[in-house]
């Protein structure tokens, strides 16, 4: 999972569920649409081509997919341009040892630090070097582990987080046991069973 480009060029936008697209087929007004919404299953139904899985494709990739479908039997050398009219809110899930686990809406993409900040930071028993990010890549579930402390100190790049990603913050058994001991001890300067 690469870090965001510091020069400001972000990865190409990936179409999400319920996004609204515009599709133009050159010299074919009957096959051109100002607004066509991606359904909840992530597909669009395009005339002469049928159902196309749009989620996860860039607008350019979807244009090529439609061109291939039209070019098979119907139109010689079709030219298709796909644009995103309105982006539906993408969601990222943050769970584990954060102060406010949940599902958070993002627009486009964000970074790991920003996603953790949205969940109001790590708990006292979180493991900063065991931050897992899960992502579906080409239909396969992939994962990567990050050290949040290294990212904060600038020793490691802050990875880009995209809609659909799941972030899981690990639990430190040592910190948890120490916390439980402090809560159970109750009295300072006295030995307690542990």
N, C-alpha and C positions, 0 to 999 in steps of 0.2 A: 504494500500500500504506500504509494509515493506521497511525499509531503507536497503541500501546495507550492506552486511555482512562485518564487519571490518576485518575479518580473510581472506578475499579475495575470498571466495567461493560465486560466484554469482548464481542467480537463473538459472535454466536450460534454454538453448537457445530455443526460440520459433520460429518455421519456419515462414518465411514471404513470401510475394508475390515476385515472380521472383527469389527466392533462387534456387541454383542448388544443387541437392541432389545426393548421391550415395546410391543405394539400392542393398543389397546382400541377396539372398535367398540361404541358405545352400544346396549344392548339386543340384542346379537348375540354371545352367548357362544361360538358355533361359529367366529366370525371374530376372536376375541380370543386373544392369545398372551402368556404371561408372558415367554417368551424366544424370540426369532427372530433368528438370526445372519445378518449380511450375508456373502455368499460372497466368495471371493477375487477374483471379477470385479467386485464392488461392487454386486451385485443381491440382491434378495429375491424369493421366489416367493410371492405372496399369493393365497389362494383367490378365485376369481371374477374376479380382476383380471389375474393372470398375473405375468410377470416385470417388476419395477420397478427401475430404476437408482436406488439409494439414496445412493451415495457423492456427497459434495459438497452434499447437501441438508441443511437443518436439520431437526430432528424435526417442527417445525410445517409446513414445506414438504412433507415426506414424508406427513404426515397429510392435507394437502390433495390430494396426488396420489392417495392411496388413496381419499379421499372422492369425487374425480372419477371414478375407475374404477368404484367401487361404485354411484355415482349414475347412471351412464349407462343401466344396464339392470336393476339388481338391487334396490337399496334406495332408498327415497325419503328425501331429505335425511339421508344418513348423517353421523354425528358420530364422528370418529376422533381418538384421542389417541395420540401416539407418544412414548415415553420411551427414554432410553439407560440400559440396565441396567449394561452394562460397556463401557468404551471400550478398544478394542485400542490398543496403542501406535502412535502415529503416528510417521512417520520423516521426517527432514530430511537432505538430503545436503549436506555441506560439502566442497568440493574446491578445487584451485588451490594458491595459496601460503600454506597454513596448516601448522602444525607436525604436525598429526595429521588428515589428510583421512579422511573416512569417512562412514558413515551413522549418524546418532544418533537415538535414540528420544526423543520429547517427548510430553508429555501435554497435549492441547488445543492451546495455542499458546505461543510464546515470543517473544523479541525477537532482533534481529540480533546485538546485542552478546552475548547469552547463547549463541546458536548458535556464534559465533566463539570464545567462551571454552571451549565444549565441545570444540572442535578444538584446544585449547591455544594459541590465538593465531596471529598472523601470523608468517610467516618474515621474515628480514631483507631479502628482495628483493620483498616484497609491495607493491603499490600501494594505499595506504589510501583513495584517492579513486576506486577502480575496483572496488567490491564489487557484483557483479551478483546479483540474486535473480530466479529464474525460477519461475513459478507457472502452473498451468492454471486459467483462469477461463472458465467456461461453454464448456468444450471447446476453448478456444484457449490456446496457450502465450503468456504475457505475460512481460515482463521489466522490471526497473527497476534503475537504478544508484544507489548510495549512496556517500557520503563518510564513512568510518568516523571520521576525525579530527573532522569537524564533529559527529557524533553523540556522540563521547566528550567534546567540549568543551561540549555542550549547545546548540550552534548549530542543530542539526537534530534532529528527533524520531527516536527509536529505533523503526524499523518492526516491526510484528508479523510473525512468521514462523509459518507453519502447516504441518501435516503435508503432505508431498508437495513442499514447496518445495525448490529446488536453489540453493545459494549457491556462487558462483564468485569466488575472490579473484584479481585480476590480478597479472601479473608485470611488474616494473620492469626494462626492458632496461638502463637507466643503472645502477641499483643492482647488477644482475647482472654487468654488465661491470666495475664497480668491485670487486665481490667477487672476480671471476675474476682481475683484475689483482693484487689484494692476495695472493691465494693463489699466483699464478704468480711474483710478484716475489721473495718469499723473503728478500731482503736489504733492510734499510732503508738509507736514505741513499745509494742507488745507483740510477742510471737503468736501467730495463729496457725492452725492446722491448714496445710495447703497440699 
